Amino acid sequence: MEIKELKKIAKDRMKGYCRLCKECNGIACAGEVPGMGGKGSGESFKRNYETLKNVKLVLKTIHDVKDPDMSVEIFGKKIDLPFITAPVTGNSINMGGFLTEAQYSDYVVFGSIEAGTFAMTGDSGNPQFYIDGLNSIKKANGIGIPIIKPRENMKIIENIKKAEETGAIGVGIDIDGAGLLTMALHGQPVGPKTVDELKELTSSTKLPFILKGIMSVEEAELAVEVGASAIVVSNHGGRILDYTLGVAEVLPKISKAVKGKITIFADGNVRNGVDILKYIALGADAVLAGRPIIWGAYGGGKEGVKLIIENLKEELKQAMILTGCKDVKSIDSSKIINLNKQF
């Protein structure tokens, strides 16, 4: 199967929930939450797209880089490229329901592994969806990371223990899910967390703990303070708060403040391998993406997910060769021109 065919099948199966636009810029699906769009006007989704587009690569072809090393190590596990599948749940709510949650979880977990990386699984207003993700990780001998919604701490700790039982690589919460509409629709209490509450969570487990949804230097520094192992710089795909900055705008300052103190992931409108290089050059250690993986799962199941990631890998390899990057550590700000205004 080719990418073009996979996307056509996915579009048919997603029943209008995602139009698979030529440019995934958040315009056509603005306000479609639940659904695949951005909150309200869709400006946060659009800004992720626009600000990442404003990062340009510096073409370099006088060098000896012909076979770059794309591998990185995350929480002691080596993966073939600095890319991890983002946590996504709610097939029946957001994607048209062609797949069950259990099917989707299996496809992304095993498709990611076969492509040389691993997946994060998610949580939802339906607690069974979290369990479905855990079941997939357990079947994969713990190769995966479950991400939990910011429920009451007691509930989160219960879910952390369940994650530990699967042998998972790590665990975390998408703290920006505090305002997620789909949770409110299902009567699931979520909300912000205090520093003390976060310290309780990080101290409750020996697993690497991730805070997903960090968009400021201040909160990145607080993540270090509370003992988190990693942050995901993300505005939740523009799905929780209108008119935020884009990930590409805030990442450089966050990286400058906490690089080396905590692992930094970036998640925002990654659609090809060039986008991975851009985010690494802006300061990320690795990159997440959700929507392309959804297309892969809906268009071709496990093999579709594998195809999407392998395509990202090939695009990243070409981008590294044509910018003179022999390995991921060689990807830095000298390989890009950032046209975004810095805040």
C-alpha positions as CSV (number, residue, x, y, z in Angstrom):
1,M,0.0,0.0,0.0
2,E,1.2,3.5,-0.8
3,I,0.5,6.6,1.4
4,K,-1.9,8.1,-1.1
5,E,-4.0,5.0,-1.1
6,L,-3.9,4.6,2.7
7,K,-5.2,8.2,3.1
8,K,-8.0,7.7,0.7
9,I,-9.2,4.6,2.6
10,A,-8.8,6.5,5.9
11,K,-10.8,9.4,4.6
12,D,-13.7,7.1,3.6
13,R,-13.7,5.3,7.0
14,M,-13.5,8.5,9.0
15,K,-16.9,9.6,7.6
16,G,-16.2,13.3,7.6
17,Y,-14.6,13.4,11.0
18,C,-11.3,14.1,9.3
19,R,-11.2,15.4,5.7
20,L,-7.5,14.5,5.3
21,C,-6.9,17.9,3.7
22,K,-4.0,18.4,1.4
23,E,-2.6,20.7,4.1
24,C,-3.5,19.7,7.6
25,N,-3.8,23.3,8.8
26,G,-6.8,23.3,11.0
27,I,-9.0,25.5,8.8
28,A,-11.6,23.1,7.5
29,C,-12.1,21.4,10.9
30,A,-12.0,24.6,13.1
31,G,-14.3,24.2,16.1
32,E,-14.9,20.5,15.5
33,V,-14.4,19.3,19.1
34,P,-15.5,16.5,19.6
35,G,-14.0,15.6,16.3
36,M,-10.6,16.1,14.8
37,G,-10.4,19.9,14.8
38,G,-9.2,22.7,17.0
39,K,-11.1,24.4,19.8
40,G,-13.3,27.4,19.0
41,S,-11.9,29.4,16.1
42,G,-9.3,26.7,15.6
43,E,-6.5,29.4,16.0
44,S,-4.4,27.2,18.3
45,F,-4.3,24.4,15.8
46,K,-3.7,26.8,13.0
47,R,-0.9,28.5,14.9
48,N,0.9,25.2,15.4
49,Y,0.8,24.7,11.6
50,E,1.8,28.3,10.8
51,T,4.7,28.6,13.3
52,L,6.2,25.2,12.3
53,K,6.0,26.2,8.7
54,N,7.9,29.4,9.6
55,V,10.9,27.3,10.5
56,K,13.1,26.8,7.4
57,L,15.9,24.4,6.8
58,V,19.4,25.4,5.7
59,L,20.5,23.3,2.7
60,K,24.0,21.9,3.1
61,T,25.6,19.5,0.6
62,I,29.3,19.9,1.0
63,H,30.0,17.2,3.6
64,D,30.4,13.5,4.1
65,V,27.0,12.6,5.6
66,K,25.5,9.8,3.5
67,D,24.0,7.4,6.1
68,P,22.9,9.4,9.2
69,D,22.3,7.7,12.5
70,M,18.7,8.6,13.4
71,S,18.5,6.5,16.6
72,V,18.0,7.9,20.1
73,E,17.6,6.5,23.6
74,I,14.5,7.3,25.6
75,F,14.2,6.1,29.2
76,G,16.9,3.5,28.5
77,K,15.2,2.1,25.3
78,K,16.9,2.7,22.0
79,I,14.5,3.6,19.1
80,D,15.3,3.9,15.4
81,L,14.3,7.6,15.1
82,P,13.4,10.4,17.5
83,F,9.7,9.9,17.1
84,I,7.0,8.4,19.4
85,T,3.4,7.9,18.6
86,A,1.2,10.3,20.6
87,P,-1.6,9.2,22.9
88,V,-5.0,9.3,21.2
89,T,-8.3,7.9,22.4
90,G,-12.0,8.3,21.6
91,N,-12.5,6.6,18.2
92,S,-16.3,6.6,18.7
93,I,-16.2,10.2,19.8
94,N,-13.7,11.9,17.6
95,M,-12.9,9.7,14.6
96,G,-16.2,8.1,13.3
97,G,-16.0,4.8,15.2
98,F,-14.9,2.5,12.3
99,L,-12.3,1.0,14.8
100,T,-13.0,0.0,18.3
101,E,-10.7,1.4,21.0
102,A,-9.1,-2.0,21.5
103,Q,-8.4,-2.3,17.7
104,Y,-6.9,1.2,17.5
105,S,-4.7,0.6,20.6
106,D,-3.4,-2.7,19.2
107,Y,-2.7,-1.1,15.8
108,V,-0.7,1.8,17.1
109,V,1.2,-0.1,19.8
110,F,2.3,-3.0,17.5
111,G,2.6,-0.8,14.3
112,S,4.9,1.6,16.2
113,I,7.1,-1.3,17.5
114,E,7.4,-2.9,14.1
115,A,8.6,0.5,12.7
116,G,11.3,0.7,15.3
117,T,9.7,3.0,18.0
118,F,6.9,2.8,20.5
119,A,3.5,4.4,21.3
120,M,1.9,6.3,24.1
121,T,-1.7,5.2,24.8
122,G,-4.3,7.5,26.2
123,D,-7.2,8.0,28.5
124,S,-10.7,9.3,28.0
125,G,-14.1,10.0,29.6
126,N,-14.8,6.3,29.2
127,P,-12.4,4.6,31.7
128,Q,-12.4,1.4,29.6
129,F,-10.4,3.2,26.9
130,Y,-7.4,3.6,29.3
131,I,-7.7,-0.2,30.0
132,D,-7.7,-1.0,26.3
133,G,-4.4,0.9,25.9
134,L,-2.9,-0.9,28.9
135,N,-4.0,-4.3,27.4
136,S,-2.2,-3.5,24.2
137,I,1.0,-2.5,26.1
138,K,0.8,-5.7,28.2
139,K,0.5,-7.8,25.1
140,A,3.6,-6.0,23.8
141,N,5.6,-6.9,26.9
142,G,5.5,-3.4,28.3
143,I,6.7,-1.5,25.2
144,G,4.6,1.6,25.5
145,I,3.7,4.5,27.8
146,P,0.2,5.1,29.1
147,I,-0.8,8.7,29.6
148,I,-3.6,9.5,32.1
149,K,-6.0,12.4,32.2
150,P,-5.6,14.8,35.2
151,R,-8.3,13.3,37.4
152,E,-8.2,13.3,41.2
153,N,-4.8,12.1,42.4
154,M,-6.2,9.0,44.0
155,K,-7.6,7.9,40.7
156,I,-4.4,8.8,38.9
157,I,-2.3,6.7,41.3
158,E,-4.7,3.8,40.8
159,N,-4.1,4.0,37.1
160,I,-0.3,4.4,37.6
161,K,-0.3,1.1,39.5
162,K,-2.1,-0.5,36.6
163,A,0.5,0.8,34.3
164,E,3.3,-0.6,36.4
165,E,1.6,-4.0,36.3
166,T,2.0,-4.0,32.5
167,G,5.8,-3.4,32.7
168,A,5.4,-0.1,30.8
169,I,8.4,2.0,29.9
170,G,7.0,5.0,31.7
171,V,3.8,6.7,32.6
172,G,2.4,10.3,32.7
173,I,-0.5,12.7,32.6
174,D,-1.6,15.1,30.0
175,I,-2.0,17.9,32.4
176,D,-3.5,20.2,29.7
177,G,-6.5,17.8,29.6
178,A,-7.7,19.8,32.6
179,G,-10.1,21.6,30.3
180,L,-10.9,18.9,27.8
181,L,-14.5,19.0,26.6
182,T,-14.9,15.3,26.0
183,M,-14.1,14.6,29.7
184,A,-16.8,17.0,30.8
185,L,-19.3,15.5,28.5
186,H,-18.8,12.1,30.2
187,G,-19.0,13.4,33.8
188,Q,-15.3,12.8,34.5
189,P,-13.8,15.4,36.9
190,V,-10.5,16.7,35.7
191,G,-8.6,19.9,36.6
192,P,-5.3,21.6,37.1
193,K,-2.7,20.3,39.5
194,T,-0.7,22.0,42.3
195,V,3.0,21.5,42.8
196,D,2.3,19.4,45.8
197,E,-0.2,17.2,43.9
198,L,2.4,16.6,41.2
199,K,5.1,15.8,43.7
200,E,2.7,13.2,45.2
201,L,2.3,11.6,41.7
202,T,5.9,11.5,40.8
203,S,6.9,10.1,44.1
204,S,4.2,7.4,43.8
205,T,6.1,5.5,41.1
206,K,9.6,4.5,40.1
207,L,8.6,4.7,36.4
208,P,9.8,7.7,34.4
209,F,7.0,10.3,34.8
210,I,5.9,12.6,31.9
211,L,4.0,15.8,32.1
212,K,2.3,16.4,28.7
213,G,1.0,19.9,27.9
214,I,3.7,22.3,28.9
215,M,3.8,25.7,27.0
216,S,5.8,28.0,29.2
217,V,9.3,28.3,30.7
218,E,7.8,28.7,34.1
219,E,5.9,25.4,34.0
220,A,8.8,23.6,32.4
221,E,10.9,24.6,35.4
222,L,8.1,23.5,37.8
223,A,8.2,20.1,36.0
224,V,11.8,19.8,36.9
225,E,11.0,20.8,40.5
226,V,8.3,18.2,41.0
227,G,10.6,15.4,39.8
228,A,9.2,14.7,36.3
229,S,11.5,12.8,34.0
230,A,10.1,14.4,30.8
231,I,7.8,17.1,29.5
232,V,5.8,17.2,26.3
233,V,5.7,20.8,24.9
234,S,2.2,20.8,23.5
235,N,-1.1,22.7,23.4
236,H,-3.0,19.5,23.0
237,G,-3.3,19.9,19.2
238,G,-5.1,23.2,19.7
239,R,-8.1,21.2,21.2
240,I,-8.5,22.7,24.7
241,L,-7.8,26.4,24.6
242,D,-8.3,28.9,21.8
243,Y,-5.6,31.5,20.9
244,T,-2.5,29.9,22.4
245,L,1.0,30.3,20.9
246,G,2.3,27.5,18.7
247,V,4.7,24.8,20.0
248,A,7.4,26.0,17.6
249,E,7.3,29.5,19.2
250,V,7.7,28.4,22.8
251,L,10.0,25.4,22.4
252,P,13.3,27.3,22.0
253,K,13.0,29.2,25.3
254,I,11.8,26.1,27.2
255,S,14.7,24.2,25.8
256,K,17.2,26.9,26.8
257,A,15.8,26.8,30.4
258,V,15.6,23.1,31.1
259,K,17.6,21.2,28.4
260,G,19.7,18.5,30.1
261,K,17.6,18.7,33.3
262,I,14.6,16.9,31.8
263,T,13.8,15.1,28.6
264,I,11.9,17.3,26.2
265,F,9.3,16.0,23.7
266,A,7.5,18.3,21.2
267,D,4.0,17.6,19.8
268,G,2.3,20.0,17.4
269,N,1.3,19.4,13.7
270,V,4.1,17.0,12.9
271,R,3.2,15.7,9.4
272,N,6.5,14.6,7.8
273,G,10.1,13.9,8.6
274,V,11.2,17.4,8.0
275,D,9.0,18.5,10.8
276,I,10.8,16.1,13.1
277,L,14.1,17.7,12.2
278,K,12.7,21.2,12.8
279,Y,11.5,20.4,16.3
280,I,14.8,18.7,17.2
281,A,16.7,21.8,15.9
282,L,14.4,24.0,18.1
283,G,15.4,22.0,21.2
284,A,13.4,18.8,21.5
285,D,14.9,15.5,22.3
286,A,12.2,13.6,20.4
287,V,8.9,14.3,18.7
288,L,5.3,13.1,19.0
289,A,2.5,13.0,16.4
290,G,-1.1,11.8,16.6
291,R,-3.2,12.6,13.5
292,P,-0.9,10.9,10.9
293,I,-0.9,7.8,13.1
294,I,-4.7,7.9,13.1
295,W,-4.7,8.0,9.3
296,G,-2.4,5.0,9.3
297,A,-4.6,3.0,11.7
298,Y,-7.8,3.9,9.9
299,G,-6.4,3.3,6.4
300,G,-4.3,0.2,7.0
301,G,-4.4,-1.0,10.6
302,K,-1.1,-2.1,12.1
303,E,0.6,-2.1,8.7
304,G,-0.8,1.4,8.0
305,V,0.8,2.7,11.2
306,K,4.1,1.1,10.3
307,L,3.9,2.6,6.8
308,I,3.3,6.1,8.2
309,I,6.3,5.9,10.6
310,E,8.6,4.3,8.0
311,N,7.7,7.2,5.6
312,L,8.6,9.7,8.4
313,K,11.9,7.9,8.8
314,E,12.8,8.1,5.2
315,E,11.9,11.8,5.0
316,L,13.9,12.5,8.2
317,K,16.9,10.6,6.7
318,Q,16.8,12.7,3.5
319,A,16.4,15.9,5.5
320,M,19.4,15.0,7.7
321,I,21.6,14.2,4.6
322,L,20.6,17.5,3.0
323,T,21.4,19.6,6.1
324,G,24.6,17.7,7.0
325,C,23.5,16.0,10.2
326,K,25.4,12.8,10.8
327,D,23.3,11.9,13.9
328,V,20.4,13.4,16.0
329,K,22.9,15.2,18.3
330,S,24.1,17.1,15.2
331,I,20.7,18.6,14.6
332,D,20.8,22.0,16.2
333,S,19.8,25.6,15.5
334,S,22.5,26.1,12.9
335,K,20.5,23.8,10.6
336,I,17.4,26.1,10.6
337,I,16.3,29.6,10.2
338,N,13.5,30.4,12.6
339,L,11.2,33.1,11.2
340,N,9.0,33.2,14.3
341,K,9.0,36.1,16.6
342,Q,10.4,35.0,20.0
343,F,8.3,35.6,23.1
